[in-house]
């Protein structure tokens, strides 16, 4: 192959490497956003599942005069 073709291949290889790094950064960003979103939604729901029965129990006992 001639030198011009080799230079173009090297240039394309550099650009592909940059695209790969950018795609990996984007993938990691979306992964962390998913983890944070799940933590913000799921953890409070688990807390509510634990707290609501206790809350209802307190009000029903207060209504019965116990």
C-alpha positions in Angstrom: 0.0 0.0 0.0 1.1 3.5 -0.5 1.9 6.0 2.3 -1.3 8.0 1.8 -3.5 5.0 2.3 -1.5 4.0 5.5 -1.9 7.6 6.8 -5.6 7.5 6.3 -5.9 4.1 8.1 -4.0 5.5 11.0 -6.2 8.6 11.1 -9.3 6.4 11.0 -7.9 4.2 13.7 -7.4 7.3 16.0 -10.9 8.5 15.3 -12.4 5.0 16.0 -10.5 5.0 19.3 -11.9 8.3 20.3 -15.4 7.2 19.4 -14.9 4.0 21.5 -13.7 6.1 24.5 -16.7 8.4 24.2 -19.2 5.5 23.9 -17.7 3.9 27.0 -18.0 7.1 29.0 -21.6 7.4 27.9 -22.3 3.8 28.8 -20.9 4.4 32.3 -22.9 7.6 32.7 -26.1 5.8 31.8 -25.3 2.9 34.2 -24.7 5.3 37.1 -27.9 7.2 36.3 -29.8 4.0 36.3 -28.3 3.0 39.7 -29.0 6.4 41.2 -32.6 6.5 39.8 -33.3 3.0 41.2 -31.9 4.1 44.6 -34.0 7.2 44.7 -37.2 5.3 43.8 -36.8 1.8 45.3 -35.3 2.7 48.7 -38.1 5.1 49.7 -40.7 2.5 48.5 -39.1 -0.2 50.7 -39.1 2.3 53.6 -42.8 3.0 53.0 -43.6 -0.7 53.0 -42.0 -0.9 56.4 -43.4 2.3 57.9 -47.0 2.3 56.7 -48.1 -0.8 58.6 -46.7 0.7 61.8 -48.4 4.0 61.1 -51.7 2.3 60.5 -51.3 0.3 63.7 -50.6 3.4 65.8 -53.8 5.1 64.5 -56.0 2.1 64.9 -54.8 1.5 68.4 -55.3 5.2 69.2 -58.9 5.1 67.8 -59.7 2.0 69.9 -58.4 3.7 73.1 -55.7 1.3 73.7 
